[in-house]
């Protein structure tokens, strides 16, 4: 039996195909931004881990007679900004507070205005079409096998 979207995923009255597609595409773009944000947090954490490792290396080198290398690492890497004036936490905060927050707000506004706030209407309709096509193909295959028309 083909899927029928529940009320939370049904196209609102008056919403045309373009509106459904536009809202769906913007939601998909937000999902991509969510993934990018996750990578940004990975960047933040990996850079912090590397920073802590370098600090440990400085300690180790200091006790091995390689004070010149320890001093250079300490001077040029320990505490260094990854971008001028910024550590990674500042980059993450700026991304979250500006680009990410704006993107989420606008995606919500588009969804509210075009889809009455409903999420994944485009995907629900895609699921419905896909399952209906699968059922029709299955029925056609069954008729060919049994010789029914």
PyMOL commands that set and color helices and strands:
alter all, ss='L'
color gray80, all
select helices_A, chain A and resi 7-9+17-62+67-76+88-115+121-146
alter helices_A, ss='H'
color red, helices_A
deselect
rebuild
show_as cartoon
